[in-house]
Amino acid sequence: MLLLALDTATPAVTVALHDGTAVIASSSQVDARRHGELLLPAVDRVLAEAGLKLDAVTGIVVGIGPGPYTGLRVGLMTADTFGLALGVPVHGVCTLDGLAYAADVPGPFVVATDARRKEVYWARYADSRTRVTDPAVDRPADIAEQVRGLPAVGAGALLYPDTFPQAHEPEHVSASSLACLAAEKLAAGEELPAPRPLYLRRPDAQVPKNYKVVTPK
């Protein structure tokens, strides 16, 4: 097994290689505006670090969000393209699940990432491998009662200490945690989600109101 994992659902552009036993190479850069520019060089970098070529990869793992439309689609389209070119399966993993897997929290907790618009993408977890609610997008104040008293991880939690007073790192997901979680589930015979985006809301870009379509006569 050689899994190539990547995620662009948060400001982190993150890539890792997992050989079925452990992560053998990884790269993470935080830049919310350069997902498309940074992702492929990061793939080249981890392959070079491992001394391998892309055709050695036997499966792709990609974070499916939730996340902003523009950043999230970069990772998903890249993963789909690699899968088609190599003829290998593409597995989805919820980005929040990857953050939860990396969290050093023993009991129930919350994962929250920054959804912009003064909102967070979030879910509750019984432990680092067990999500107990579907991913959602809400204003922090609107979910204060649901998360009261629970530790929290992620950039969204760190941004809103009034709602998440027990917030701490990791701030962003790492492809290493996605790869480890996916490898563990695949080894156990579990089925991973399809590589389809969890947007949870409409994209920020909208057609202006009263837009006039001009067609040639």
Residue frames relative to the residue before (quaternion, step in Angstrom):
aa qw qx qy qz dx dy dz
M 1.0000 0.0000 0.0000 0.0000 0.00 0.00 0.00
L 0.0944 0.7493 -0.6546 0.0343 3.55 -1.07 0.78
L 0.1014 -0.8181 0.5661 -0.0010 3.52 -0.35 1.33
L 0.1856 -0.7276 0.6496 0.1186 3.53 -1.07 0.88
A 0.0730 -0.8154 0.5743 -0.0023 3.58 -0.52 1.19
L 0.0687 0.7935 -0.6023 0.0536 3.57 -1.07 0.75
D 0.0328 -0.7896 0.6127 -0.0018 3.53 -1.22 0.58
T 0.0049 -0.7878 0.6157 -0.0149 3.56 -1.02 0.91
A 0.3755 0.7603 -0.4576 0.2675 3.59 1.19 0.50
T 0.7222 0.2979 -0.2066 0.5891 3.59 1.28 -0.27
P 0.7061 -0.4246 0.3041 0.4783 3.65 -1.14 -0.09
A 0.6009 0.5597 -0.3656 0.4381 3.62 1.21 -0.25
V 0.1868 -0.7171 0.6612 0.1169 3.54 -1.03 0.91
T 0.0844 0.8527 -0.4928 0.1519 3.54 -0.11 1.32
V 0.0336 -0.7944 0.6034 -0.0605 3.55 -0.93 1.05
A 0.0598 0.7946 -0.6028 0.0408 3.60 -1.08 0.69
L 0.2562 -0.7201 0.6201 0.1767 3.53 -1.35 0.41
H 0.0731 -0.7885 0.6107 0.0020 3.56 -0.94 0.97
D 0.2809 -0.8105 0.4966 0.1325 3.59 -0.70 1.08
G 0.6719 -0.4762 0.2959 0.4839 3.58 1.26 0.30
T 0.7377 0.3214 -0.2040 0.5575 3.54 1.28 -0.30
A 0.7934 -0.1087 0.1259 0.5855 3.57 0.94 -0.93
V 0.5836 -0.5297 0.4699 0.3974 3.54 -1.36 0.19
I 0.1760 -0.8138 0.5484 0.0779 3.58 -0.78 1.01
A 0.7890 -0.0028 -0.0230 0.6140 3.61 1.24 -0.19
S 0.0504 0.8080 -0.5845 0.0539 3.58 -1.05 0.70
S 0.0449 -0.7734 0.6319 0.0248 3.53 -1.29 0.44
S 0.0536 0.7853 -0.6153 0.0435 3.58 -0.99 0.86
Q 0.0173 0.7673 -0.6399 0.0387 3.54 -0.99 0.97
V 0.2678 -0.7664 0.5645 0.1491 3.58 -0.95 0.86
D 0.3440 0.6913 -0.5688 0.2832 3.55 -0.55 1.25
A 0.2884 -0.8251 0.4630 0.1477 3.56 -0.06 1.32
R 0.7251 0.4546 -0.2444 0.4559 3.60 1.16 -0.46
R 0.7463 0.4140 -0.2096 0.4773 3.62 1.20 -0.12
H 0.1640 0.8190 -0.5349 0.1271 3.59 1.08 0.64
G 0.7034 0.4807 -0.2753 0.4453 3.57 0.79 -1.02
E 0.6722 0.5081 -0.2865 0.4560 3.55 1.06 -0.76
L 0.7634 0.4270 -0.1979 0.4425 3.58 0.96 -0.88
L 0.5923 0.6462 -0.3738 0.3032 3.58 1.05 -0.69
L 0.7221 0.4480 -0.2813 0.4457 3.62 0.65 -0.99
P 0.6278 0.5023 -0.3595 0.4736 3.65 0.96 -0.63
A 0.6236 0.5303 -0.3436 0.4602 3.60 1.09 -0.63
V 0.6158 0.5271 -0.3396 0.4771 3.58 1.06 -0.72
D 0.6514 0.5084 -0.3119 0.4690 3.58 0.91 -0.91
R 0.6559 0.5389 -0.3085 0.4292 3.57 0.99 -0.87
V 0.7016 0.4507 -0.2928 0.4679 3.61 0.82 -0.88
L 0.6145 0.5270 -0.3554 0.4673 3.60 1.07 -0.63
A 0.6591 0.4987 -0.3106 0.4695 3.58 0.97 -0.84
E 0.6302 0.5376 -0.3308 0.4522 3.58 1.00 -0.79
A 0.7183 0.4256 -0.2400 0.4953 3.57 1.03 -0.80
G 0.4129 -0.7224 0.4620 0.3068 3.59 1.25 -0.24
L 0.5612 0.6013 -0.3683 0.4334 3.56 1.14 0.69
K 0.3902 -0.6763 0.5693 0.2576 3.54 -1.34 0.31
L 0.6662 -0.5218 0.3549 0.3975 3.55 -1.21 0.48
D 0.6634 0.5332 -0.3245 0.4127 3.61 0.98 -0.72
A 0.5490 0.5929 -0.4047 0.4281 3.60 1.28 0.03
V 0.5430 0.6434 -0.3881 0.3748 3.58 1.24 -0.39
T 0.2134 -0.8009 0.5512 0.0958 3.58 -0.91 0.95
G 0.8041 0.0356 -0.0298 0.5927 3.60 1.25 -0.12
I 0.2838 -0.7383 0.5909 0.1587 3.55 -1.22 0.63
V 0.1092 -0.7567 0.6415 0.0622 3.56 -1.08 0.83
V 0.0124 0.8204 -0.5700 0.0438 3.59 -0.73 1.00
G 0.4572 -0.6617 0.5238 0.2807 3.55 -1.07 0.80
I 0.2331 -0.8088 0.5310 0.0979 3.58 -0.74 1.07
G 0.6430 -0.5255 0.3309 0.4481 3.58 1.24 0.24
P 0.4352 0.0835 -0.8010 -0.4025 1.42 -2.30 -0.97
G 0.1152 0.7843 -0.6011 0.1012 3.51 -1.22 0.62
P 0.6807 -0.4669 0.3581 0.4364 3.58 -1.28 0.16
Y 0.6407 -0.5843 0.3513 0.3531 3.54 -1.05 0.84
T 0.7129 0.4900 -0.2875 0.4112 3.58 0.67 -1.09
G 0.7115 0.4488 -0.2690 0.4690 3.58 0.79 -0.96
L 0.6658 0.5387 -0.3106 0.4123 3.56 0.87 -0.95
R 0.6749 0.5127 -0.3131 0.4286 3.59 0.90 -0.86
V 0.5519 0.6063 -0.4043 0.4055 3.62 1.13 -0.51
G 0.7044 0.4581 -0.2648 0.4732 3.58 0.82 -0.99
L 0.6757 0.5049 -0.3029 0.4436 3.57 0.90 -0.88
M 0.6694 0.4814 -0.3089 0.4741 3.60 0.91 -0.83
T 0.6323 0.5218 -0.3320 0.4667 3.59 1.03 -0.75
A 0.6546 0.5114 -0.3094 0.4628 3.58 0.94 -0.88
D 0.6530 0.5073 -0.3144 0.4663 3.60 0.93 -0.88
T 0.6548 0.5175 -0.3128 0.4535 3.58 0.98 -0.86
F 0.6455 0.5039 -0.3171 0.4784 3.59 0.95 -0.84
G 0.6548 0.5304 -0.3170 0.4353 3.56 0.91 -0.91
L 0.6766 0.4826 -0.2882 0.4757 3.57 0.95 -0.89
A 0.6777 0.5067 -0.2976 0.4420 3.58 0.90 -0.93
L 0.7541 0.3894 -0.2004 0.4894 3.57 1.00 -0.86
G 0.3617 -0.7385 0.4876 0.2934 3.57 1.21 -0.42
V 0.5156 0.6232 -0.4182 0.4135 3.58 1.06 0.80
P 0.5915 -0.5896 0.4043 0.3729 3.61 -1.15 0.47
V 0.2335 -0.7369 0.6187 0.1405 3.54 -1.24 0.62
H 0.1279 -0.8151 0.5646 0.0214 3.57 -0.62 1.18
G 0.2887 -0.7493 0.5698 0.1749 3.56 -0.98 0.83
V 0.0325 -0.7538 0.6550 0.0408 3.54 -1.25 0.59
C 0.4862 -0.6482 0.4974 0.3100 3.58 -0.90 0.90
T 0.4974 -0.6790 0.4570 0.2874 3.57 -0.80 1.03
L 0.6230 0.5319 -0.3409 0.4612 3.60 1.02 -0.73
D 0.6259 0.5376 -0.3376 0.4531 3.60 1.05 -0.72
G 0.6311 0.5334 -0.3284 0.4576 3.57 1.07 -0.73
L 0.6431 0.5043 -0.3114 0.4849 3.56 1.04 -0.78
A 0.6480 0.5197 -0.3187 0.4566 3.56 0.96 -0.85
Y 0.6388 0.5447 -0.3239 0.4364 3.57 0.98 -0.86
A 0.7125 0.4480 -0.2485 0.4794 3.57 1.07 -0.75
A 0.5541 0.6438 -0.3859 0.3600 3.59 1.23 -0.32
D 0.2980 -0.7395 0.5784 0.1724 3.56 -0.98 0.87
V 0.3595 0.7148 -0.4952 0.3386 3.55 0.61 1.25
P 0.3728 -0.7906 0.4366 0.2128 3.62 -0.50 1.09
G 0.8237 0.2482 -0.1051 0.4988 3.59 0.93 -0.79
P 0.7939 -0.2292 0.1837 0.5324 3.61 -1.10 -0.52
F 0.1253 0.7868 -0.5954 0.1040 3.55 -1.02 0.82
V 0.4086 -0.6901 0.5498 0.2333 3.53 -1.38 0.09
V 0.1726 -0.7261 0.6507 0.1397 3.53 -1.22 0.61
A 0.0480 0.7993 -0.5953 0.0663 3.58 -0.85 0.97
T 0.0981 -0.7800 0.6166 0.0428 3.57 -0.84 1.02
D 0.5992 -0.5867 0.4133 0.3549 3.55 -1.24 0.45
A 0.1537 -0.8028 0.5730 0.0587 3.59 -0.67 1.14
R 0.4293 -0.6856 0.4563 0.3707 3.57 1.35 -0.02
R 0.7383 0.3848 -0.3002 0.4656 3.61 -1.30 -0.03
K 0.5643 -0.6177 0.3628 0.4103 3.59 1.22 0.59
E 0.5621 0.5592 -0.3946 0.4644 3.56 1.12 0.81
V 0.2424 -0.7444 0.5976 0.1734 3.56 -1.33 0.22
Y 0.3352 -0.6336 0.6436 0.2685 3.51 -1.34 0.45
W 0.0967 0.8355 -0.5282 0.1164 3.59 -0.70 0.97
A 0.0166 0.7553 -0.6548 -0.0214 3.52 -1.40 0.27
R 0.3864 -0.6944 0.5555 0.2447 3.55 -1.28 0.45
Y 0.1633 -0.7894 0.5898 0.0477 3.54 -1.16 0.79
A 0.4150 -0.6792 0.5454 0.2629 3.56 -1.10 0.75
D 0.7554 -0.0988 0.0775 0.6431 3.56 1.19 -0.70
S 0.7618 -0.4220 0.2377 0.4302 3.57 -1.26 0.04
R 0.7465 0.3711 -0.2143 0.5090 3.61 1.21 -0.31
T 0.7371 0.4188 -0.2094 0.4873 3.60 1.23 -0.22
R 0.1420 -0.7787 0.6090 0.0513 3.57 -0.45 1.26
V 0.2044 -0.8177 0.5322 0.0793 3.59 -0.85 0.99
T 0.7421 0.2450 -0.2138 0.5862 3.62 1.27 0.03
D 0.5461 -0.5845 0.4760 0.3655 3.55 -1.22 0.44
P 0.5751 -0.5605 0.4460 0.3953 3.61 -1.12 0.49
A 0.0273 -0.7982 0.6011 -0.0294 3.56 -1.02 0.84
V 0.2513 -0.7299 0.6065 0.1906 3.55 -1.31 0.23
D 0.1448 0.7920 -0.5696 0.1652 3.56 -0.70 1.14
R 0.5311 -0.5458 0.5188 0.3884 3.52 -1.37 0.14
P 0.5829 -0.6227 0.3821 0.3557 3.60 -0.87 0.87
A 0.6568 0.5266 -0.3296 0.4273 3.59 0.89 -0.85
D 0.6571 0.5380 -0.3096 0.4278 3.58 1.10 -0.66
I 0.7446 0.3568 -0.2195 0.5198 3.60 1.20 -0.36
A 0.3064 0.8011 -0.4768 0.1925 3.57 1.30 0.15
E 0.6762 0.4921 -0.3036 0.4565 3.60 0.93 -0.84
Q 0.6642 0.5255 -0.3064 0.4345 3.59 1.03 -0.76
V 0.7685 0.3411 -0.1780 0.5113 3.59 1.12 -0.62
R 0.3672 0.7668 -0.4691 0.2390 3.58 1.28 0.01
G 0.8332 0.2161 -0.1797 0.4762 3.54 -0.95 0.97
L 0.6253 0.5503 -0.3415 0.4354 3.59 1.24 -0.09
P 0.4762 -0.6125 0.5328 0.3379 3.61 -1.07 0.63
A 0.1055 -0.7975 0.5922 0.0460 3.57 -1.19 0.51
V 0.1325 -0.7676 0.6218 0.0813 3.55 -1.20 0.62
G 0.6188 0.5597 -0.4123 0.3658 3.54 -1.27 0.44
A 0.6544 -0.5456 0.3654 0.3751 3.53 -1.24 0.56
G 0.6233 0.5504 -0.3444 0.4358 3.60 1.04 -0.70
A 0.6530 0.5014 -0.3077 0.4769 3.56 1.01 -0.80
L 0.6698 0.5066 -0.2998 0.4527 3.58 0.96 -0.85
L 0.6381 0.5450 -0.3247 0.4363 3.60 1.14 -0.58
Y 0.7960 0.2622 -0.1058 0.5352 3.59 1.09 -0.67
P 0.0844 -0.8546 0.5115 0.0306 3.59 0.44 1.21
D 0.5642 0.5885 -0.4062 0.4128 3.62 1.12 -0.40
T 0.7181 0.4002 -0.2352 0.5184 3.59 1.05 -0.75
F 0.7893 0.2091 -0.0837 0.5712 3.57 1.08 -0.81
P 0.0423 -0.8528 0.5200 0.0234 3.63 0.47 1.12
Q 0.7118 0.4030 -0.2560 0.5152 3.62 1.19 -0.37
A 0.2955 0.7861 -0.4920 0.2293 3.59 1.08 0.72
H 0.1071 0.7790 -0.6138 0.0698 3.55 -1.11 0.72
E 0.6798 -0.4747 0.3628 0.4254 3.58 -1.31 0.04
P 0.4806 -0.0382 -0.8645 -0.1421 1.57 -2.46 0.59
E 0.4690 -0.6900 0.4877 0.2570 3.54 -1.10 0.80
H 0.8004 0.1070 -0.0191 0.5895 3.57 0.90 -1.01
V 0.5877 -0.5709 0.4391 0.3686 3.55 -1.24 0.43
S 0.2076 -0.7379 0.6210 0.1637 3.55 -1.26 0.45
A 0.5390 -0.6172 0.4622 0.3391 3.56 -1.09 0.70
S 0.5578 0.6063 -0.3915 0.4097 3.58 1.16 -0.52
S 0.6880 0.4622 -0.2890 0.4791 3.59 0.91 -0.88
L 0.6059 0.5384 -0.3544 0.4663 3.60 1.07 -0.67
A 0.6732 0.5052 -0.2946 0.4525 3.56 0.91 -0.95
C 0.6644 0.5028 -0.3091 0.4586 3.58 0.92 -0.88
L 0.6561 0.5026 -0.3114 0.4691 3.57 0.95 -0.86
A 0.6686 0.4970 -0.3049 0.4616 3.59 0.89 -0.90
A 0.6526 0.5140 -0.3209 0.4549 3.60 0.92 -0.88
E 0.6416 0.5278 -0.3168 0.4575 3.57 1.02 -0.83
K 0.6891 0.4769 -0.2819 0.4671 3.57 0.92 -0.92
L 0.6500 0.5125 -0.3196 0.4612 3.59 0.97 -0.81
A 0.6466 0.5202 -0.3171 0.4591 3.58 0.99 -0.82
A 0.6895 0.4601 -0.2668 0.4917 3.57 1.16 -0.64
G 0.5339 -0.6553 0.3894 0.3658 3.57 1.29 0.02
E 0.4324 0.6987 -0.4639 0.3312 3.58 1.22 0.33
E 0.4107 -0.6936 0.5387 0.2450 3.54 -1.16 0.67
L 0.2810 -0.7641 0.5606 0.1513 3.58 -0.86 0.98
P 0.6222 -0.5616 0.3807 0.3905 3.60 -1.14 0.50
A 0.5697 -0.5510 0.4725 0.3854 3.55 -1.26 0.38
P 0.5159 -0.6521 0.4551 0.3186 3.59 -1.11 0.60
R 0.3401 0.7220 -0.5177 0.3083 3.55 0.53 1.22
P 0.5304 -0.7043 0.3766 0.2843 3.60 -0.83 0.97
L 0.2643 -0.6959 0.6436 0.1778 3.49 -1.26 0.69
Y 0.0645 -0.8315 0.5516 0.0152 3.59 0.03 1.26
L 0.1739 -0.8414 0.4803 0.1762 3.59 1.08 -0.87
R 0.7932 0.0279 -0.0580 0.6056 3.59 1.20 -0.22
R 0.6603 -0.5185 0.3714 0.3966 3.56 -1.30 0.29
P 0.5936 -0.5818 0.4059 0.3799 3.63 -1.12 0.53
D 0.6156 -0.5665 0.4061 0.3677 3.55 -1.22 0.55
A 0.6700 0.4891 -0.3019 0.4699 3.59 0.98 -0.80
Q 0.0045 0.8020 -0.5949 0.0542 3.57 -0.78 1.06
V 0.5189 -0.5888 0.5060 0.3579 3.56 -1.22 0.49
P 0.4958 -0.6735 0.4482 0.3157 3.64 -0.77 0.97
K 0.5456 -0.5986 0.4714 0.3489 3.55 -1.18 0.63
N 0.8204 0.2000 -0.1828 0.5035 3.56 -1.19 0.68
Y 0.2663 0.7785 -0.5198 0.2297 3.56 1.19 0.60
K 0.2307 -0.7865 0.5633 0.1042 3.56 -0.82 1.03
V 0.2801 -0.7531 0.5758 0.1507 3.54 -0.81 1.03
V 0.1532 -0.7874 0.5928 0.0707 3.58 -0.70 1.06
T 0.0150 -0.7958 0.6048 -0.0248 3.56 -0.67 1.09
P 0.5394 -0.6321 0.4367 0.3447 3.57 -1.05 0.68
K 0.4865 -0.6625 0.4853 0.2983 3.55 -1.11 0.66
